[in-house]
Amino acid sequence: MRIDFTGKIVVVTGGAGGFGSATARTFAGAGARVVVSDINLEKAQAVASELEGAIAVRTDVTSPESITELFETVRTEFGGLDILVNNAGAPTPKRDLVDTSLDDINWLININYRSTVLASQAALPLMKGREGANIVNVASISARRPRPGGTVYNSTKAGVESFTLALAAEVAPEVRVNSVSPVISETGFITSIYGHNDLSDADRQRLVTGIPLGRTADTQDVANTIAFLASDLASFHTGVNLQVDGGRSIN
Ligand SMILES: NC(=O)c1ccc[n+]([C@@H]2O[C@H](COP(=O)([O-])OP(=O)(O)OC[C@H]3O[C@@H](n4cnc5c(N)ncnc54)[C@H](O)[C@@H]3O)[C@@H](O)[C@H]2O)c1
């Protein structure tokens, strides 16, 4: 059985980044029309221009107005929505809690947790009556296997996991809601933490220790898992958090 998204309308937030662009390509490759939503319009346009039937929309997920505009565009352009991937999110540079500013705390809550809540709230009315409609949220294995220096980020992702369960219970059976929890992957996310876009050999070694499959996640590992959960192959999955972690959570 192949995954087929022919005729499906899909929104991917943070769609210009590492996981987001791989996810947009994976959905489009299986026949979906993808809305590549990102704060970086130029990059979103570059991703959308490669994909048949895709459009790019500039969205700042920390802004409620910008989220409203995104789904207004979806309504106008497509008349409804089948799949929402709440992928936009970010960490701050490594910092202990006592050194974390109130601005950073608010920003982390907004970009990771509140964005997921508000985008889901705006998307649900567009999913009414659409067979197989579902939401996939991008959480993180750091919610359950936290490392020091990212306490607020890690716990916002626990919020995303918990929100997934709570919303899944509320909107069943019409809409399924699931999440993925990736382990570290060498995307723009690394730049946000370390200030440069390549891990040093020492940092990579340290991070890979504790991942039984012996490597960081590829963006395609995450995109494949999101596509599975969003597809009819997972039609009996809701409230599930699927780890994409090479076994990091075993121990
Ligand atoms: N890479 C990892 O190690 C890792 C691990 C677990 C979870 N995650 C999560 O995966 C998701 C995607 O991250 P990634 O690794 O692809 O990082 P990335 O930096 O490559 O991509 C993030 C994308 O989000 C966009 N973005 C940033 N601020 C935004 C805003 N305010 N509104 C809309 N878009 C915005 C960026 O422009 C970028 O295109 C995030 O939620 C992240 O927390 C990442």
The ligand as an ORCA input file, in Angstrom:
! r2SCAN-3c Opt
* xyz 0 1
  N      16.409     19.866     14.537
  C      16.257     19.285     15.716
  O      17.203     18.790     16.325
  C      14.876     19.206     16.334
  C      14.629     18.166     17.254
  C      13.356     18.067     17.814
  C      12.360     18.954     17.435
  N      12.632     19.954     16.545
  C      11.535     20.842     16.164
  O      11.315     20.689     14.775
  C      10.682     21.864     14.257
  C      11.367     22.299     12.983
  O      12.700     22.648     13.280
  P      13.909     22.408     12.260
  O      14.830     21.485     12.926
  O      13.417     22.096     10.901
  O      14.584     23.855     12.324
  P      14.860     24.924     11.163
  O      15.481     26.078     11.871
  O      15.580     24.289     10.031
  O      13.402     25.305     10.655
  C      12.522     26.140     11.360
  C      11.731     26.980     10.369
  O      10.813     27.760     11.123
  C      10.828     29.081     10.592
  N      10.400     30.028     11.628
  C      11.180     30.571     12.625
  N      10.452     31.432     13.340
  C       9.196     31.412     12.805
  C       7.987     32.096     13.119
  N       7.933     32.977     14.130
  N       6.900     31.845     12.360
  C       6.957     30.962     11.345
  N       8.057     30.302     10.980
  C       9.164     30.527     11.721
  C      12.239     29.317     10.138
  O      12.311     30.370      9.177
  C      12.608     27.958      9.576
  O      12.325     27.877      8.201
  C      10.718     22.882     15.398
  O       9.458     22.885     16.029
  C      11.777     22.327     16.339
  O      11.577     22.745     17.655
  C      13.858     20.084     15.980
*
